[in-house]
């Protein structure tokens, strides 16, 4: 797990980047690689690569990057972030290749990095199909003056880039690119609009105009000619009317369990201590149970976070369930208790580390549990991704119910109901929200798990946002178009995998763990598990209101019923209570005093949101947190927009 950065000019013009400039921008993400920070410049070409190393495999200096390999097809130079878990198996394949009776590849380290570079030398970009892991890879070929960028299938590891008239800059985080560009990036108002709809930005663009995300499952070949990212992997989901025969349910349970245990086996590979984030929910408990069976002779370390029940009640404390699982499997368990003061004090650094505006309050809890874990281990596993592949959210059933109701009352009737709800119910009311959703077709209605109520926008957003481009909507419609003909649940899972999972959950997981120099692994997102789950029919995932049925049946008899059947929480955050109580002063100071966000929001509407929340009239904590995060991000990155 590391950080990468690089600059290449394909037209031969010199790079205006020296060691000092590169080091300065590497330092912005120094937490990604505390064990080594090295850079390299090509002797003849305008190419510079930088790498920050968090040592996990073969911690010797010989494993540092950038790494180079001389081949008949040119010298390959690589920087690589992440893990290729099956590197041992790939290494064996490479070791038996001979040229003239002599092994073609010899290895000086036991790192996966050296294997990745040799695999690229042997198979070219197609090597990515052999990789099982999480990765962002950049490889420069000096013979062909070509750079290739590769990102893992699910987008577990981030990779950003910006093309210029001469070449390209790339890095693990956008902020490391900003300082390499000659001019400051304009603010992308279209992505601010996306942020106000989703709580994060979706698609290829970022809030910095010109800085792009390489999408999950994509590669980009750059050599000075016009180039576009190429998608090398897609999730195949069955069509609704497909005659394809599925494996029977019992067989599916067995196969899913086998894949899961093999994913855990691979992800146990580490030369440093390893632990688990344990919330006490089904997904993280499944990871603990699986690791116990694979590694029973070694005590696991588990880590959790809670809010003080004296301040917020038991609804924000899952520790009793985490301790139940810890006791069953004999783990060495550690818990951090958060306060409102902890939350408030970390907000500026949270926004800085996240790099992009994301309204994920649970990320702050993840920071504190990461800090706790780093005192004991350098690698942790978590249950991230299980909900998105097995169907773990209430919203999926709500959407299917709305689709049924829409057919019963007809589209015309649904519009009448919407009109009545808009007249009789206040903004933010759940019934009004779902009446509005029912009034539009599914392809226009479903926009993921964290979508914000658009009824606020007319009063709250200024024309600077309202008139911005709708590129994020084009991205959403493209996903909907690609999934036509699939079961409704499959379409929702695909949408969430390409938006919510990669642009919220995985960004949170990467930034908050790396912010503590901690590697986080996500076994449920082993691509074999994702592919297997995607191919299953919807009723294997949600059975008569029983979410993640196949996962629960995989673990029946392993985990207590209290864990198997409890409602999902996942490090819950008492924002509503904190914003009415100990953080009310902070909200007033951030949103109502000093420099205002008048360029983006109508002042009167912000005042009303605060007043209604503070009085308890309406719970506006989600949108208030959204405004707070954006205000902090704008202040840090584009203060010119503050008035």
N, C-alpha and C positions, 0 to 999 in steps of 0.2 A: 504494500500500500504506500503510495507516494504522491508526489506532485510533479507534473511535467510542464515544460514551457519551451517554445522554440520560435525562431524567425528564419524565413528563407526568402531570398530574392531570386526569381527565376530569370530575370532579364540581365543578370550579371552586375547590376549596380550595387555599390557597397551598402552594407547595412549601417545605419546610423545608431548602432547599438554596440556598446563595449561591455567589458566585464562588469563595470560598476553599474551601468543601467540594468543589465540583466539581473545582477545580484539584488538590486533594489526591488525589482518586480518579483523576484523569487521570494524575497523577505515578506511580501504581503501575504504569502501562504506558507510561511515557515513551519507552521504546525503540521503541515502534511509530511514533512520529512526532517525530523530532528536529528537523525543519525548521520546524515551526510548531505551536503549541498554542493553539487559539482556542475560545471558547465564546460562546453567544448565548442570550439569554432573550427570550421573546415579551413585547411591551409590555403586553398585556392578559390573556393566557392563562397559566396555570401550566405553562409549557413551557420546558425548558432543554436545549440540545444542546451537545455538546462534540466536538472533533475534533483528532486528533494527526496531523500530515502528514509522510510520507516522500515527498518530491517525486520523481516519476518522469517525468511528462508536464507540459510547460509549468511550469517550476519557479518562475515569477514569483509574487509574493504574490496576484495576481488569481485564482490557482487555489486559494487556501485555502478551507477550509470552516469552519463551516456555510455552505451556499450556498442562495440564495433565488431564487424565480421568481414574479413576479406574473402570475396568470392570471384569466380570467373566472370561474373556478371556485374562487377563493381563492388566497392566497399559499402556495406550497409551500416548505418549508424542509427541507433534506436534509443528512445526514451519510452518508458512503459510504466503505467500506473495500474495497480490491481493485482489480481492473482489468476493464474491459469492452474486450476486445481489438479487437472489430470496431466501435469507436466511430466511425471515419471513415466506414464504410459507412452506419451509422445516421444520422450527421450529414447526409450527403447526402440521405437520405430526408426528413429534417426540413426541410432548406433549400428543398426544392421545394414545400412546403406554403404556400399563400397564403390570405390573407383579404382580400377586396376588392382583389385585385391586388398586395397588399403581402406580403412574406415574413412568415409567422407567427412564425418563430423566427430570432433573430440571436444570434451567439455572440461573446463577448468574450475567450475563451481558446481554447487548443487542447487542453484537458484532456478526458478522457472523463467526468469528473464532471458538467460542464455539459451534456453530451449525455444522460447518464442522467436528469438532472432534466427536461430538455425532453421526452425520450421518455416519461417518466411523465405529464407534463402532457398529452401528445397521446393516448397509448394506455392510460393508467391501469395497473393492475397487470399487464395483459396484455403490457406492454412487456418483461417478463422473458423472454418466449419469443423475443425478438429478440436477446437478449444472449448473446454468446459470451465467457465469462470466469469469473473467480472474484470473488465479491462478497458483502458484507453491507451492506444498505442500509436506512436509516430515513428516512421522509419524513412530515412533519407538514403537514396541510392545515388552515389556520386558519379557513376558512369552515365546514367540516364538523366541526371539532374531532376530527380523526381521525388516527391514526398507523398507518402500514403498515411492517412489517418484512419484508424479503426476504433469503433466503439462497440462494447458488448451488446448482446441481443436485447436485453431488457433496459439498458441504460443505468445500470447500477453505479458505474463510474462515469463522471462527467467529462466532457471534452468540448471546448469552445474554440472558435477560430474567427479570424477577420481577414478578408482578402484586401489587398491594396493594388495599386497600379503596377507594382513591381513584384509582389509575391504574397506571402501569407504570414500571419502570426497565429500561434495556437497556445493554449494553456488549459490546465485543469479548472481554472476559475477565471471568470470574466475580468475581475479586478486586476489580474496579472497581465492582461492584454491592454487594458486602458492606458497604462503608463508607457507602452511601447509605441502607441499610435502618435503621429505627429500632431494631430488635432483632437480635441476632446469630442467624444461622440455626442451628437445631439440626443435628447431624450426621445425615445420612441413612444409616442402617445398612444399608438395602437396597442402596445403591450400593457400600458397603464390601464387601458380600457379592458383588456383581457384580465388583468389583475383584479379590477373591480367586479368582474363577473364571476371569476373562479376563486379568487384569493391567491392566485399565482398566475404566471404567464404560461401559455401553452404554445406548442409548435416550435418552429426553428429559430425565430427571432428572439431577442432579449430586449430589456428596457433601454439598452444602449444601442442606438442605431448603428448598424454595421457589424456588431458582434453577434455571431450566430452560434447556435448549439448544433453539433453533429448529432443527428437523431439516433436513438437506439437501433441496433441492427443495421447500421449503415457504415459504409466506408467512403472515403473521398481520396481520389488520386489527383495530385496537383503537379503540373510541370510547366506552367506558364500559359497553357492553352485553356480555353473555356472548359470548365469542369462542373459537374453537379454530383451531389452525393448519390451513391448507389445503394439500394436496399438489398442486403445479402440474406436477410432472414425475415420470414413472416410467420405468424401464428396461424395454423390451419384449423378452422372451426367448421363443424359439419353444417350443411344447409338444413333448413327446417323440414323440407320435404325429401330429404335424402333417403335412399333405400339402403344406405350403408348399415350393416349390422354391427351393433356394439357388443363388446364383451359383456357377459352378465355381471350383475352388480357385485357379487361375491368375488369374482375374478378381478374386477376393477379395484376393489379394496385391497386385495393381496398385491396386485402390481403396483399400486400407488405406494403402499408401505415399502415395497422393495426399492423403488426409486428413491423414496425419501431417505431410507437408511443408507443407500449408496451415496447420496448427496452429502449426508452427514459424514460418512467415512472419508470422502475426498476432502471435505472442508475441515477435518481434524488435522490436516497436514500443516504443521507449523513447527518452527524451531524455537518459539517463545511460548510463554504461558497463555492459556486460552480460557475464556469464561462464557457466560450466557447472560443476556438481559432477560430477566424473568419478571413479567408483570403479574403473573398469576392467571393470565388468560389462556385460552386453549392453545394458541399458536406457539407462544414462547414455552409453555409447559410441554408441548409436543417435542420441541427441540431438546429440552432437558431430559425427557424420558428416552428419546432416541440416543442421545449421547451417553446416557448412563448404561444402556445395553451394549453399546459399542466399546465403551471405555470404563467398565465397571470397577477396574482395579485402581482407578485414579479419581480422587475426589474432585468433583466439579466446583468451580466458583461461580456463584450467581449474584446478580445485582439488580436492585429495584429502587424505585423512588416513590415517595408518597407526600401528600400534604397533611399537615397536622389536623387530626380529626377534631381537636378542641376548637379549631377556628372554622372548619368547613364541613364537619360531619363525615360519616363513613363513606359517603358517595364518592369521595375523592381519595380514598385510601384502599388500595387493593392488596396491601401488605399481608393481610390474613390469608389470602389465597396463594400468594407467592411463598409464604412460609409453609403452607400446607404441602406444596409441591417440593419445596426444599427439604422438608422433614422426610417425605416419602423416599426421596432419592439421596438423602444424606449429603446435600451440598453444603459448602461453606458460603453462607448467605450474608450479604451486606445490603443495608437499606439507607438511603439518604432521605431526610425529611426536609422538604422545601417550605419556605415562608414567602409571603407576599414581597418582603424586602429583597429576598434572593431573586425573585422574578423581575422586579423593577430594576434592580441594579444591573442585571445582565442584558436588558433589552438592547442598549446600543451595540454591545459586542455580538449579540445574537444576530442583529441585522448586518453587521459588518462581516461576520463569518458566513452567513447564508449567501451573501454576495448578490442575490436577487431578492426582491420583496416577495415573501411567502408568509401567509397568515396561518402558521402552524404553531399554535401555542404549546402543543405537546413537545415541540422541539426544545423548548427551554428546559423541560423536565429531562429530556434526553441528554442535554448538555451536562446537567448536574450528575446524572447517573454515569455518564461517560467519564467525568472527572473522578468519580468514586472508583470506577472499574480500573482506570489507568494506574491507580496506586497498587494494583494487584496483578494485572495482566496487560498484554499488548494486543490481544485479539479477542473479540467477542462475537457470538452468534446471536441472531434475533429471529423472531417469527414474522418479519416483514414479508408481505406478498401473499400470504395464505388467503386473505379475504378476497383479493383480486383474482385469484385463480380458481377458488372453490365456491365463491359466492357467499360472502360473510356479512353483508349489510342489509338492514331493514329496507333501504330505499329500493332494492331490487324487487321486493314484493309489492311495495307501494306503486311502482311504475307498472307492474303487470296488472295490478288492480285498477289503476287509472285507465289502462288500455281496454280492459273489459268494460268498465263503466262508460267510456267514450263510445264504445260500440253499442251499448244498450241505449244510451240517451241520444245517440247520433251526434255528429259534429255540430249540427245546428243547436241542439239542446245543450251541449257543453258550453257553447258561447253564451247562451242565455244565462246559464248558471254562473259563469264568470262575471257577467254584467251585474247580477244580483249581489255576488260576493264583494265586488268592488264598491258597490253602493253602501252595503250594510256592515262591512267588516273593516277594521283599521289596517293600515299598512303593517306588514310583519305577521299578521294573523296566519296560522298554519292552514286553516280551512281555505282562506282566501288564496294562499300560495298554491295549494293543490288544485283549487278550482281554476286558477289561471293556467296551470300546467295541463289540466285535462282538456282545455279549450284548443290546444294546438296538437298537431300530429306528433307521433313519437320522435321522428327524426328532427323536428324542431324543438321538441320538449326536453329530451334527455341531454344534459350537459354535465353529467358526472356527479360526484358525491358531495362536493363542497360548494356547489354553485350558489351564488348570492341572489336574494330576492330582487328582481329588476324593478319592482315597483318603487324602490327607493331612488332609483337613478334620476328620474326626471326632476325631482326637487333637489337632489344632492349634488349631482355632477354639473360642472360648468360646460359650456359649449366646446371648450378646449378638449375635453374628453369625448363628449357626445359626438362631435364631428370627426373624430379620429377614424382612421381606416379600420376595417373589420377583418383583418387578415386572420385573426384567431378564429373567427366564425367560419372562414373558408377552410381552415384546418379541421375544425369540428365536422363540417359537412362532408369533407373528404373521407373521414373515418366512417361516417354514417353510410356514405355511398358504397364504400368497400365492403360493408357488412350486410348489405341488403340480401334477403333470402335466408339469413341465419335466424336461429331462435332468439327471442327477445333477450333472454339472460346473456346469451353469447355476445350479442351486440353491445350490451351494457358493459360486460367484462372487458371487451376489446377497447371500448372507448376509455374506460378507466385505466387500463394498462398503458395506453398511449398518452394519457393526460395526468390524472391524479397520481398514479403510481410513480411515474418518472419525474414529473415536474413539481411534486409536493413531497411524497413520502420518501423517495430515494434521494432527493436533494437534501432533505432533512437528515436522513440517516448518514449520508456521506459527510455533510458539513459539520454536524454536531459531534460525530465520532472523531473525524479528522481534526477538528478543533482542539481535541484533547490528545492528539497523536495516538489514536486508537483505531485499529482496523476492525470494521464491522462486516460480517459475512451473513448472507441471507439464503439459507439452504432451500427454502420453498421456491426460490427463483432460479434454481438449477433449471436450465432450459429443457431438460428431459421431463421434469415434473410439469413445467408450464405447457409443453406440447401434449403431454398425456392428459392433463386435466382439460385442456381446450377441446380435445377430441371426444370428450364424454358428453352425453346428453344432459340437459339442464336438470332433469329430475334425479340425477345422481348427486347433484350438488345441493339443491334445495328440495327437501322432501316434506311436503305438507307443512310448510313454515319452519322446518328444521334446517337451519343454515349450516353450510359446510358438512353435510351429512356424511360424505365419504371420508372426510378427515376424522370426524368423530368415531366412525366405525373402524377406522384404521387403529385407533387408540383405545377402543373399548376393552376394558379389563386392565388397561395400563394406568390410566388416569382416574382419579376419583370422579364420581358423577357430578359433584359440586363444580368441578373444573370443566368437565365436558359440556355441561348444560347451562353454564352461567352466561349472562348477557355480556357482550363485548364492551370493554371500556378503553383499555390501552393507555395507561398513564394519563388519566383525565385531569383537566385543569379547571379550577374554580374561578374562571374569568368573571362570570356574572357577579359573583359575590365580592371578588376583589375590587372590581370597578365601582361597585356601590359603597365599598368599605375602605380598606387601607390604601387602595390605589386611586381613589377618587381625585385626590389632589394632583396626582401625576397626570391623570387624564385631562384635567382642567388646564394644567400648565402646558402640556404637549399640544392640545388641540384648540384651546381657547385663548391662550395668552401668548405674548411675544409675536414671533413671525408666524403668520397664518398661511394656510394652503389655499389662498383665495384663487390661485391660478387653476386649481383643480376642483374645488368644492365651494358650494354656496354657503357663506358664513352662517346665515340664519338656520339652514338645515342642520349644520353641525351642532349649533347651540341647542336646537330642539332635540336631537338625538341624545345629547348629554343630559339635558334636563329630564327627559322621559326615563332614561335609564337610572339616573341617580334617585329619582322619586319612586322607582319601582313600578311605574305605570306600564312600561314596555321594556322587555329584555332586548337591549341593542348591543350586547357584549361582542357579538361576532363582527359587526360592522365597525364598532369603536376600535377594536383591536386591528381591524383592517386599516383604518385611518392612521392609527398610531405607527404601525409598521411602515406604511408608505411615507409618513412624515419624517420618520427617522432615516429611511433610505434616501429620500430626496435631500435631506440636510447633509448627509454624508457624501452623496455622489453628485447632486445637481443643486447646490444651494442657490444658484442664480434664479431658480424658479420660486423661491420663497419671498414673500412680501412682508 
